[in-house]
């Protein structure tokens, strides 16, 4: 049989990563500069490079697994579709009202996010559903058509429909959707019951609006990418990484893009979990640093941390269990990730108060850092690292030549001279500030959750993560850092370990004690049937679908829930055990429990089925390239590096990763085509049999 392969793709702000894994165990990875104006161009270029190196034709590709920042960038840059909202009379201003709170109690400088839909594009419908689902006022179809005509004349591309209590009775929303799609086929329509059929008017409205806002942009991108892949000769199915670390067919991502806003970064965490299980490391902090952002997530007892709502905001974005109202709410399943706008391309500057700041604005791929020679003249973290000696003079396998003169000039003009510092002092300060910023993200998923980072190992990946990881470990007193095989393209690798997922949710708001076993079985059976039908309709096998059910539970009077798993095959036994299971989880998260009654709010279903060859050891092909003998590299190349502010530069050994074996004491820099691992003085680096490098900090 002919050799075939699967392709993982991750588009970052600076580089696009491509990984090809073949059915014969070969793994080939490439980094190519991102093309922000037309992201698919970098994807096609990268796929062409890996296929050429593998000696395979495009027809040999059996699936393309894709993570993209198109959705998140559309929100961040306010470049989504022209979006309108139709809601029940009296609820026009739900987006402004929000949760009636601020993310920081004493932050007087905070500005509320500007709604994605301006007020003049938010219109009211004549209809009303009662809290019990009964119809109080029928939908006025004539007025609805007039509203649709208004949006058409305004050039609105996408509409969000969110009627009060539609989660109890979706009749009016579905009727309005049918009317609008028939009368105005050029306008995309998103209903709240299609993306979030549960209570909470603000959360449901916000999630629906985000879906409608991102939909035209992500739909156009995925349609263009699929057409380009087909023209290239790749007829394989296209899957997109979702915010929960799984995969879904591109057609679903085009319909419900709100589930894919965090596409990509979640795949890296999923890959970290998969690798951790295989190497016997169940407790990890997954740290990812790319060109634009850095993120951290927790893997505990081999399980990924997940949540059901997320707020996208500038600065540091965290799951909103503790910090609320700071951004655009999306109540969707997502990997629990803290993300900060601090990457290797983040721009350093001196603010009006004379303080040096780094990020969140990034130089991106175009023009890129000053040292790229692409026209950028603002200093970035990459420029600082190059000046200090932490980076070689070429990146991405030698395809990108760095200009240290331009890096020094940018730092001199914008940071060193205004502060009266030397270029080296300014560069060291930029790196130190970037490290402090990224340490916040790690603290957000450990210390702020009542967990000690010293109880975990730091798994570092991303193109820039290995350059900074040991510094972060020292700041946080983490004893050991792990660097996986091919960390620079790790997120793209992680997609290859993912399973295809489909989500369903049903509202059941009532006291836990009033749940009936027969009713529960009927509901879960109906949800399971719907999930299998959906998977089958999208060309996925319906017979090997794994179903995971959870119940959202809370104490009576609370406004937030925890998800408690249960087995629908044993309804009576599970109902008897749910309260104690919830109390145990609540104590673990919050440190105490109440004697109050417990409510069941929603039932959630996650249906998964393996993508082609998912579940195989995707890291195996990388291990073959790792030296297994105990000889140290023959090369004695060195480079002077500034490890301490104001200190002398230290001649540091440079080691090629594919020749590194055994162990060595830092300082050292371990180089590969995809990243640079910095081993500080006094730390010990050692290679293991699984292709990883472990560094013991200050051992």
C-alpha positions as CSV (number, residue, x, y, z in Angstrom):
1,X,0.0,0.0,0.0
2,X,1.1,3.6,-0.6
3,X,2.2,5.6,2.3
4,X,-0.4,8.1,3.6
5,X,-0.3,10.9,6.2
6,X,-2.3,13.2,8.4
7,X,-1.4,16.9,8.6
8,X,-1.7,19.1,11.7
9,X,-1.7,22.9,11.1
10,X,-1.4,25.7,13.7
11,X,-1.6,29.3,12.6
12,X,0.2,31.6,15.0
13,X,0.7,35.4,15.0
14,X,4.3,35.0,13.7
15,X,4.7,31.5,12.3
16,X,2.4,28.8,10.9
17,X,3.4,25.3,12.1
18,X,2.9,22.3,9.9
19,X,3.4,18.6,11.0
20,X,3.0,15.6,8.8
21,X,2.7,12.1,10.5
22,X,2.6,9.2,8.1
23,X,1.2,5.7,8.6
24,X,4.7,4.4,8.5
25,X,5.8,6.3,11.6
26,X,7.5,9.2,9.9
27,X,7.1,12.7,11.3
28,X,8.1,15.9,9.4
29,X,7.6,19.4,10.8
30,X,8.1,22.8,9.3
31,X,7.6,26.4,10.4
32,X,6.8,29.1,7.8
33,X,6.1,32.8,8.3
34,X,2.4,33.5,8.8
35,X,0.5,35.6,6.2
36,X,-2.0,37.6,8.2
37,X,-3.8,39.1,5.3
38,X,-4.4,35.7,3.7
39,X,-3.7,33.0,6.4
40,X,-4.4,30.1,4.0
41,X,-1.3,31.0,2.0
42,X,1.1,30.1,4.8
43,X,-0.9,26.8,5.3
44,X,-0.5,25.8,1.7
45,X,3.2,26.8,1.6
46,X,3.9,24.7,4.8
47,X,1.9,21.7,3.6
48,X,3.9,21.8,0.3
49,X,7.2,21.9,2.2
50,X,6.4,18.8,4.4
51,X,5.0,16.8,1.4
52,X,8.1,17.6,-0.7
53,X,10.4,16.5,2.1
54,X,8.4,13.3,2.6
55,X,8.3,12.6,-1.1
56,X,4.5,12.3,-1.0
57,X,1.8,13.6,-3.4
58,X,-1.0,15.7,-2.1
59,X,-3.4,12.8,-2.7
60,X,-1.6,10.9,0.1
61,X,-3.0,13.2,2.8
62,X,-6.0,11.5,4.4
63,X,-7.0,14.3,6.8
64,X,-6.0,17.9,7.6
65,X,-6.4,19.0,11.3
66,X,-6.4,22.7,11.7
67,X,-6.1,25.2,14.5
68,X,-6.7,28.9,13.7
69,X,-6.6,32.3,15.4
70,X,-9.0,33.8,12.8
71,X,-11.9,33.8,15.2
72,X,-10.0,35.3,18.2
73,X,-8.3,37.9,16.0
74,X,-11.7,38.9,14.6
75,X,-12.8,39.8,18.1
76,X,-9.5,41.3,19.3
77,X,-9.2,43.5,16.2
78,X,-12.9,44.2,15.9
79,X,-12.9,42.9,12.4
80,X,-15.9,40.5,12.6
81,X,-19.0,40.6,10.4
82,X,-21.5,43.4,10.4
83,X,-23.8,41.9,13.0
84,X,-27.4,42.6,14.2
85,X,-29.4,41.3,17.1
86,X,-33.1,40.6,17.4
87,X,-34.4,40.1,20.9
88,X,-37.6,40.2,22.8
89,X,-39.1,43.6,23.5
90,X,-37.5,45.1,26.7
91,X,-34.2,43.2,26.4
92,X,-32.4,45.4,23.8
93,X,-29.7,46.5,26.3
94,X,-28.8,43.1,27.8
95,X,-25.3,43.4,26.4
96,X,-24.6,46.7,28.2
97,X,-26.2,45.6,31.4
98,X,-24.2,42.4,31.5
99,X,-23.6,41.1,35.0
100,X,-23.8,44.5,36.8
101,X,-20.2,44.0,38.1
102,X,-16.6,44.9,37.2
103,X,-13.7,42.4,37.0
104,X,-11.8,44.4,39.7
105,X,-13.6,46.0,42.6
106,X,-11.2,48.9,43.0
107,X,-10.1,49.5,39.4
108,X,-11.5,52.9,38.6
109,X,-9.7,53.0,35.2
110,X,-11.6,50.0,33.9
111,X,-13.7,50.5,30.7
112,X,-16.6,48.2,29.9
113,X,-16.0,46.4,26.6
114,X,-17.8,48.0,23.7
115,X,-20.7,45.6,22.6
116,X,-20.0,43.8,19.3
117,X,-23.4,44.9,18.1
118,X,-24.0,48.7,18.2
119,X,-27.3,49.8,19.7
120,X,-28.9,50.9,16.4
121,X,-28.4,47.3,15.1
122,X,-30.2,45.8,18.1
123,X,-33.9,45.5,17.4
124,X,-36.9,44.2,19.3
125,X,-39.4,41.6,18.2
126,X,-43.0,41.4,19.3
127,X,-43.2,38.0,21.0
128,X,-43.1,36.5,24.5
129,X,-42.6,33.1,26.0
130,X,-43.2,32.6,29.7
131,X,-40.7,31.0,32.1
132,X,-42.7,27.8,32.0
133,X,-42.5,27.7,28.2
134,X,-46.1,28.8,27.5
135,X,-46.8,31.4,24.8
136,X,-47.9,34.8,26.1
137,X,-47.6,36.7,22.9
138,X,-47.2,35.1,19.4
139,X,-44.4,36.2,17.1
140,X,-45.3,39.1,14.8
141,X,-44.0,37.8,11.5
142,X,-44.9,40.9,9.5
143,X,-42.9,43.1,11.9
144,X,-40.1,40.6,11.8
145,X,-39.8,40.8,8.0
146,X,-39.7,44.6,8.3
147,X,-36.8,44.3,10.7
148,X,-35.0,41.9,8.4
149,X,-35.4,44.4,5.5
150,X,-33.9,47.1,7.7
151,X,-30.8,44.9,8.4
152,X,-30.5,44.1,4.7
153,X,-30.6,47.7,3.8
154,X,-28.0,48.5,6.4
155,X,-25.6,45.9,4.9
156,X,-25.7,43.6,8.0
157,X,-24.1,40.2,7.2
158,X,-25.1,38.2,10.2
159,X,-28.0,38.1,12.7
160,X,-28.2,36.8,16.2
161,X,-31.7,35.8,17.5
162,X,-32.1,35.6,21.3
163,X,-35.6,35.6,22.7
164,X,-36.5,35.5,26.4
165,X,-37.1,32.0,27.7
166,X,-36.5,30.3,24.4
167,X,-34.4,27.7,26.1
168,X,-37.8,26.5,27.6
169,X,-39.7,26.8,24.3
170,X,-37.7,27.4,21.1
171,X,-40.7,27.7,18.9
172,X,-40.5,31.4,18.3
173,X,-36.7,31.5,17.6
174,X,-37.0,28.6,15.1
175,X,-40.0,30.3,13.4
176,X,-38.1,33.6,13.2
177,X,-35.0,31.8,11.8
178,X,-37.1,30.1,9.1
179,X,-38.8,33.4,8.1
180,X,-35.5,35.4,8.0
181,X,-33.6,32.7,6.1
182,X,-36.3,32.4,3.5
183,X,-36.8,36.2,3.0
184,X,-33.1,37.2,3.3
185,X,-30.9,34.3,2.3
186,X,-27.9,36.6,2.0
187,X,-27.9,37.2,5.8
188,X,-26.5,34.5,8.1
189,X,-28.7,33.7,11.1
190,X,-27.7,32.3,14.5
191,X,-30.3,31.3,17.1
192,X,-29.5,31.1,20.8
193,X,-31.1,27.6,21.0
194,X,-28.7,26.4,18.4
195,X,-25.6,27.4,20.4
196,X,-26.7,27.7,24.0
197,X,-30.2,26.4,25.0
198,X,-30.0,27.3,28.7
199,X,-31.1,30.0,31.1
200,X,-29.2,33.3,31.8
201,X,-30.2,35.9,29.4
202,X,-26.9,37.8,29.3
203,X,-24.7,34.7,28.8
204,X,-27.0,33.3,26.2
205,X,-27.2,36.7,24.3
206,X,-23.4,37.3,24.5
207,X,-22.6,33.8,23.3
208,X,-25.1,34.0,20.4
209,X,-23.7,37.5,19.4
210,X,-20.1,36.3,19.4
211,X,-21.1,33.4,17.2
212,X,-22.9,35.7,14.7
213,X,-20.0,38.2,14.8
214,X,-17.3,35.7,14.0
215,X,-19.3,33.5,11.6
216,X,-18.8,35.5,8.3
217,X,-15.1,35.7,8.9
218,X,-14.4,32.1,9.9
219,X,-16.8,30.8,7.2
220,X,-15.1,32.7,4.5
221,X,-11.7,31.6,5.7
222,X,-12.5,27.9,6.0
223,X,-14.3,27.9,2.6
224,X,-11.3,29.5,1.0
225,X,-8.9,27.1,2.7
226,X,-10.9,24.0,1.6
227,X,-11.1,25.2,-2.0
228,X,-7.3,25.9,-2.0
229,X,-6.6,22.5,-0.5
230,X,-8.7,20.9,-3.2
231,X,-7.0,22.9,-5.9
232,X,-3.7,21.6,-4.5
233,X,-4.9,18.0,-4.9
234,X,-5.9,17.3,-1.3
235,X,-9.4,15.9,-1.1
236,X,-9.1,14.8,2.5
237,X,-11.6,16.0,5.1
238,X,-10.8,19.2,7.0
239,X,-11.2,19.2,10.8
240,X,-10.9,22.3,13.0
241,X,-9.6,22.3,16.6
242,X,-12.3,23.5,19.0
243,X,-11.9,25.4,22.3
244,X,-12.2,22.1,24.3
245,X,-9.1,20.5,22.8
246,X,-11.1,18.3,20.4
247,X,-11.9,18.4,16.7
248,X,-14.9,19.0,14.6
249,X,-15.6,19.0,10.8
250,X,-15.0,22.3,9.2
251,X,-18.7,22.5,8.2
252,X,-19.7,22.6,11.9
253,X,-17.0,25.3,12.6
254,X,-18.6,27.4,9.9
255,X,-22.0,27.1,11.6
256,X,-21.0,27.5,15.2
257,X,-17.7,29.3,15.3
258,X,-18.1,30.4,19.0
259,X,-17.0,26.9,19.9
260,X,-13.7,27.5,18.0
261,X,-12.7,31.0,19.2
262,X,-9.9,29.4,21.2
263,X,-9.0,27.0,18.4
264,X,-5.3,26.0,18.5
265,X,-4.2,26.8,22.0
266,X,-6.5,24.1,23.4
267,X,-4.9,21.6,21.1
268,X,-1.6,22.2,22.7
269,X,-3.0,21.4,26.1
270,X,-4.6,18.3,24.7
271,X,-1.2,17.3,23.3
272,X,0.4,17.9,26.7
273,X,-2.1,15.7,28.4
274,X,-1.6,12.9,25.9
275,X,2.2,13.1,26.2
276,X,2.0,13.3,30.0
277,X,0.0,10.1,30.2
278,X,2.5,8.3,27.9
279,X,5.6,9.3,29.9
280,X,4.0,8.9,33.3
281,X,3.8,12.6,34.3
282,X,0.2,13.2,35.4
283,X,0.7,16.7,37.0
284,X,1.9,19.3,34.6
285,X,1.6,23.0,33.9
286,X,1.4,23.3,30.2
287,X,3.1,26.5,29.1
288,X,2.8,27.8,25.6
289,X,4.6,30.9,24.3
290,X,4.2,32.0,20.7
291,X,4.8,35.2,18.8
292,X,1.7,37.0,20.1
293,X,0.5,35.4,23.3
294,X,1.6,33.1,26.2
295,X,-0.8,30.8,27.9
296,X,-0.8,28.3,30.8
297,X,-3.1,25.4,31.7
298,X,-3.2,22.8,34.4
299,X,-3.1,19.0,33.9
300,X,-3.9,17.3,37.2
301,X,-3.9,13.5,37.7
302,X,-3.7,13.1,34.0
303,X,-6.9,15.2,33.3
304,X,-7.2,18.4,31.5
305,X,-8.7,21.3,33.4
306,X,-11.9,22.4,31.6
307,X,-14.7,24.9,32.2
308,X,-18.0,25.9,30.6
309,X,-17.5,29.6,30.1
310,X,-14.8,32.0,29.0
311,X,-14.4,35.7,28.6
312,X,-12.3,37.0,25.8
313,X,-10.5,40.2,26.7
314,X,-7.4,42.2,26.2
315,X,-4.6,41.9,28.7
316,X,-4.9,38.6,30.6
317,X,-7.8,36.3,29.7
318,X,-8.8,33.7,32.2
319,X,-11.8,31.4,32.6
320,X,-14.4,33.3,34.5
321,X,-14.9,31.2,37.6
322,X,-13.2,34.0,39.6
323,X,-12.9,37.1,37.4
324,X,-16.1,38.1,35.6
325,X,-17.4,40.9,33.4
326,X,-14.1,41.9,31.9
327,X,-14.7,40.8,28.3
328,X,-16.9,39.1,25.8
329,X,-18.7,36.2,27.4
330,X,-18.8,32.8,25.7
331,X,-20.5,30.0,27.6
332,X,-19.1,27.1,25.7
333,X,-17.0,24.0,26.7
334,X,-13.3,25.1,26.8
335,X,-10.0,24.1,28.1
336,X,-9.2,26.1,31.3
337,X,-6.4,28.3,30.0
338,X,-5.0,31.6,31.3
339,X,-3.7,33.7,28.4
340,X,-1.8,36.9,28.3
341,X,-0.8,39.2,25.4
342,X,2.9,38.6,25.8
343,X,4.8,36.7,23.2
344,X,8.1,36.9,21.4
345,X,6.7,39.5,19.1
346,X,5.3,41.7,21.8
347,X,6.4,45.3,21.5
348,X,8.3,47.0,24.3
349,X,7.9,50.7,25.0
350,X,8.2,53.3,27.7
351,X,4.9,54.7,28.8
352,X,4.0,58.3,29.8
353,X,5.0,57.6,33.4
354,X,8.5,56.4,32.4
355,X,7.7,52.7,33.0
356,X,8.9,50.0,30.6
357,X,6.0,47.9,29.3
358,X,5.9,44.8,27.1
359,X,2.7,43.9,25.1
360,X,-0.1,43.3,24.5
361,X,0.5,44.8,21.0
362,X,2.6,42.5,18.9
363,X,4.7,43.1,15.8
364,X,3.2,39.9,14.4
365,X,4.6,38.4,11.2
366,X,4.2,41.6,9.2
367,X,6.3,43.7,9.8
368,X,7.6,41.5,12.6
369,X,10.4,42.3,15.1
370,X,13.0,44.8,14.1
371,X,15.6,42.0,13.7
372,X,13.5,40.3,11.0
373,X,14.4,43.2,8.6
374,X,10.8,43.3,7.4
375,X,10.3,47.0,8.1
376,X,9.5,46.9,11.8
377,X,11.4,49.4,13.9
378,X,9.8,48.8,17.3
379,X,11.7,46.6,19.8
380,X,10.2,43.3,20.8
381,X,11.0,40.4,23.1
382,X,12.7,38.6,20.2
383,X,15.0,41.6,19.6
384,X,15.9,41.6,23.3
385,X,16.7,37.9,23.3
386,X,18.8,38.3,20.2
387,X,20.8,41.2,21.7
388,X,21.4,39.2,24.9
389,X,22.6,36.2,23.0
390,X,19.7,33.8,23.8
391,X,18.9,33.4,20.1
392,X,21.0,32.3,17.1
393,X,21.4,34.5,14.0
394,X,18.9,32.3,12.1
395,X,15.5,30.9,12.9
396,X,13.0,28.4,11.4
397,X,15.6,26.0,10.2
398,X,17.8,28.7,8.8
399,X,15.1,30.3,6.6
400,X,14.9,33.5,8.6
401,X,18.1,35.6,9.1
402,X,18.1,37.9,12.1
403,X,19.8,41.3,12.1
404,X,21.3,42.1,15.6
405,X,22.2,45.6,14.5
406,X,18.6,46.5,13.8
407,X,17.5,44.9,17.1
408,X,20.1,47.0,19.0
409,X,19.0,50.2,17.1
410,X,15.3,49.6,18.0
411,X,16.0,49.0,21.7
412,X,18.4,52.0,21.8
413,X,15.8,54.4,20.2
414,X,12.7,53.3,22.1
415,X,13.8,52.0,25.5
416,X,17.5,52.5,26.3
417,X,17.9,56.2,25.4
418,X,14.6,57.4,27.0
419,X,15.6,55.6,30.3
420,X,19.3,56.4,30.2
421,X,20.3,52.7,30.1
422,X,22.7,50.8,28.0
423,X,21.3,48.6,25.2
424,X,22.1,45.4,27.2
425,X,20.5,46.7,30.4
426,X,17.3,47.7,28.4
427,X,17.2,44.3,26.7
428,X,17.6,42.5,30.0
429,X,14.8,44.6,31.4
430,X,12.5,43.8,28.5
431,X,13.1,40.1,29.0
432,X,12.6,40.3,32.7
433,X,9.3,42.2,32.3
434,X,8.1,39.6,29.8
435,X,9.0,36.8,32.2
436,X,7.1,38.6,35.0
437,X,4.0,39.0,32.8
438,X,4.0,35.3,31.8
439,X,4.5,34.2,35.4
440,X,1.1,35.8,36.0
441,X,-0.5,33.4,33.7
442,X,1.0,30.4,35.5
443,X,0.0,31.8,38.9
444,X,-3.6,32.2,37.5
445,X,-4.0,28.4,37.1
446,X,-2.0,27.4,40.2
447,X,-1.6,29.8,43.1
448,X,-5.0,31.6,42.4
449,X,-6.6,28.1,42.5
450,X,-5.1,27.3,45.9
451,X,-2.4,25.0,44.3
452,X,1.3,25.1,44.8
453,X,3.3,25.3,41.5
454,X,6.1,23.4,43.2
455,X,3.9,20.3,43.1
456,X,3.9,20.3,39.2
457,X,6.4,20.1,36.4
458,X,6.4,22.8,33.8
459,X,5.9,21.4,30.2
460,X,7.2,24.2,27.9
461,X,6.4,24.5,24.2
462,X,5.7,27.0,21.5
463,X,8.4,28.6,19.4
464,X,9.5,30.8,22.3
465,X,8.4,28.8,25.4
466,X,11.6,26.9,25.8
467,X,13.7,30.1,25.6
468,X,12.0,31.5,28.7
469,X,10.7,28.4,30.6
470,X,13.6,27.9,33.0
471,X,13.5,31.6,34.0
472,X,9.8,31.2,34.8
473,X,10.4,28.0,36.8
474,X,13.0,29.8,38.9
475,X,10.5,32.7,39.5
476,X,7.8,30.2,40.6
477,X,10.1,27.7,42.4
478,X,9.1,24.9,40.0
479,X,11.7,22.2,40.4
480,X,11.8,20.8,36.9
481,X,11.0,21.8,33.3
482,X,10.2,19.3,30.5
483,X,10.7,20.1,26.8
484,X,8.8,17.7,24.6
485,X,9.9,16.5,21.2
486,X,9.5,19.3,18.6
487,X,8.2,21.9,21.1
488,X,8.1,24.6,18.5
489,X,5.4,22.8,16.6
490,X,3.8,21.1,19.6
491,X,0.3,22.5,19.2
492,X,0.1,21.2,15.6
493,X,1.3,17.8,17.0
494,X,-1.4,18.0,19.7
495,X,-4.2,18.2,17.1
496,X,-3.1,14.8,15.8
497,X,-3.9,13.3,19.2
498,X,-7.4,14.8,19.4
499,X,-10.8,13.1,19.0
500,X,-13.8,14.5,17.1
501,X,-16.3,16.0,19.5
502,X,-20.0,17.1,19.5
503,X,-21.7,18.9,22.4
504,X,-25.3,19.0,23.5
505,X,-27.0,20.7,26.5
506,X,-30.5,20.6,27.9
507,X,-32.0,22.7,30.7
508,X,-33.6,20.8,33.7
509,X,-33.5,23.5,36.4
510,X,-35.0,21.9,39.6
511,X,-34.0,20.7,43.1
512,X,-31.8,17.7,42.9
513,X,-34.2,15.6,45.0
514,X,-37.0,16.1,42.4
515,X,-35.1,14.5,39.6
516,X,-36.8,11.3,38.5
517,X,-34.8,8.3,37.2
518,X,-37.2,7.5,34.4
519,X,-37.3,11.1,33.2
520,X,-33.5,11.3,33.4
521,X,-33.2,8.1,31.3
522,X,-35.6,9.4,28.7
523,X,-33.7,12.7,28.4
524,X,-30.3,11.1,28.2
525,X,-31.4,8.5,25.7
526,X,-32.9,11.3,23.5
527,X,-29.6,13.3,23.7
528,X,-27.5,10.2,22.9
529,X,-29.7,9.5,19.8
530,X,-29.4,13.1,18.6
531,X,-25.6,13.1,19.0
532,X,-25.2,9.8,17.1
533,X,-27.4,11.1,14.3
534,X,-25.4,14.3,14.1
535,X,-22.1,12.5,14.0
536,X,-23.4,10.1,11.3
537,X,-24.8,13.0,9.3
538,X,-21.3,14.6,9.2
539,X,-19.7,11.5,7.9
540,X,-18.4,10.2,11.2
541,X,-19.0,6.7,12.4
542,X,-21.9,6.5,14.8
543,X,-21.2,3.1,16.2
544,X,-18.0,3.9,18.1
545,X,-19.1,7.1,19.7
546,X,-18.2,7.5,23.3
547,X,-20.7,9.5,25.4
548,X,-19.8,11.5,28.5
549,X,-22.7,13.0,30.5
550,X,-22.4,15.7,33.2
551,X,-25.0,17.6,35.3
552,X,-24.5,21.2,36.2
553,X,-25.1,21.5,39.9
554,X,-25.1,24.3,42.5
555,X,-26.3,25.1,45.9
556,X,-29.8,26.7,46.0
557,X,-29.5,30.5,45.5
558,X,-26.1,30.4,43.8
559,X,-25.5,31.6,40.3
560,X,-22.7,29.4,39.1
561,X,-22.4,25.6,38.8
562,X,-19.9,22.8,38.8
563,X,-20.1,19.9,36.4
564,X,-20.5,16.5,37.9
565,X,-20.2,13.4,35.8
566,X,-22.7,10.5,35.9
567,X,-23.5,7.3,34.2
568,X,-27.0,7.3,32.6
569,X,-27.0,3.5,32.5
570,X,-27.4,3.4,36.3
571,X,-29.9,6.3,36.8
572,X,-31.2,5.4,40.3
573,X,-27.8,4.6,41.7
574,X,-26.3,7.7,40.2
575,X,-29.1,10.0,41.5
576,X,-28.4,8.7,45.0
577,X,-24.7,9.5,44.7
578,X,-24.8,12.8,42.9
579,X,-25.1,15.0,46.0
580,X,-22.1,13.5,47.8
581,X,-20.1,13.7,44.5
582,X,-21.0,17.3,44.1
583,X,-20.1,18.1,47.7
584,X,-16.7,16.5,47.3
585,X,-16.0,18.5,44.1
586,X,-17.2,21.7,45.7
587,X,-14.9,21.3,48.6
588,X,-12.0,20.5,46.3
589,X,-12.6,23.7,44.3
590,X,-13.6,26.2,47.0
591,X,-12.3,24.7,50.2
592,X,-15.7,24.3,52.1
593,X,-19.2,23.1,51.6
594,X,-22.7,24.4,52.6
595,X,-25.6,22.6,54.2
596,X,-28.0,24.2,51.7
597,X,-30.1,22.3,49.2
598,X,-28.6,21.4,45.8
599,X,-30.1,22.2,42.4
600,X,-29.6,20.4,39.0
601,X,-29.5,23.0,36.3
602,X,-28.4,21.4,33.0
603,X,-27.5,18.1,31.5
604,X,-24.4,18.2,29.2
605,X,-23.3,15.6,26.7
606,X,-19.9,15.3,25.0
607,X,-19.9,12.8,22.3
608,X,-16.5,11.8,20.9
609,X,-15.3,9.5,18.2
610,X,-11.7,8.9,17.1
611,X,-10.4,10.7,14.1
612,X,-8.3,8.6,11.7
613,X,-5.5,7.0,13.7
614,X,-6.1,9.3,16.7
615,X,-5.0,7.7,19.9
616,X,-1.8,6.3,18.3
617,X,1.6,7.4,19.8
618,X,2.2,10.5,17.6
619,X,5.5,11.2,19.4
620,X,7.1,7.9,18.2
621,X,8.3,9.3,14.9
622,X,10.2,12.0,16.7
623,X,12.0,9.7,19.0
624,X,13.9,8.0,16.2
625,X,15.8,11.3,15.6
626,X,17.0,11.5,19.2
627,X,20.4,10.2,20.1
628,X,20.3,7.4,22.6
629,X,24.0,6.9,23.4
630,X,25.7,8.6,26.3
631,X,28.3,10.5,24.2
632,X,28.3,14.3,24.5
633,X,28.3,16.3,21.3
634,X,31.6,16.7,19.6
635,X,30.9,20.3,18.7
636,X,32.3,23.0,21.0
637,X,30.5,25.9,19.5
638,X,29.8,28.7,22.0
639,X,28.0,32.0,22.1
640,X,28.4,34.8,24.8
641,X,25.1,35.2,26.7
642,X,24.0,37.7,29.3
643,X,22.3,35.7,32.0
644,X,22.4,38.4,34.7
645,X,21.7,42.1,34.6
646,X,25.0,44.0,34.7
647,X,27.0,40.8,34.7
648,X,29.6,39.6,32.3
649,X,28.5,37.6,29.3
650,X,29.2,33.9,29.7
651,X,30.5,31.8,26.9
652,X,27.7,29.2,26.6
653,X,27.9,25.8,24.9
654,X,25.6,25.4,21.9
655,X,24.3,21.9,21.4
656,X,22.2,20.5,18.5
657,X,19.2,18.8,20.0
658,X,19.4,15.7,17.7
659,X,22.9,15.1,19.0
660,X,22.2,15.7,22.7
661,X,22.2,12.6,25.0
662,X,23.0,11.9,28.6
663,X,23.2,15.0,30.7
664,X,25.0,18.3,31.1
665,X,25.3,21.2,33.5
666,X,24.2,24.6,32.3
667,X,24.8,27.1,31.0
668,X,23.9,25.7,27.6
669,X,21.6,26.3,24.7
670,X,20.1,23.3,22.9
671,X,19.1,24.3,19.4
672,X,16.8,22.8,16.8
673,X,15.0,24.0,13.7
674,X,11.8,24.8,15.6
675,X,13.0,26.4,18.9
676,X,15.8,27.2,21.3
677,X,16.1,25.7,24.8
678,X,18.0,27.8,27.3
679,X,19.6,25.9,30.2
680,X,20.7,28.5,32.8
681,X,23.9,28.2,34.8
682,X,23.7,25.6,37.6
683,X,20.8,23.7,36.1
684,X,21.1,20.1,34.8
685,X,19.7,19.0,31.5
686,X,19.2,15.4,30.7
687,X,17.6,13.5,27.8
688,X,15.1,10.7,28.4
689,X,14.2,7.7,26.3
690,X,11.0,9.3,25.2
691,X,12.6,12.1,23.3
692,X,12.1,14.7,26.0
693,X,14.6,16.9,27.7
694,X,14.2,17.5,31.4
695,X,16.0,20.4,33.1
696,X,16.3,20.4,36.9
697,X,16.4,24.0,38.1
698,X,19.4,25.0,40.3
699,X,20.1,21.3,41.0
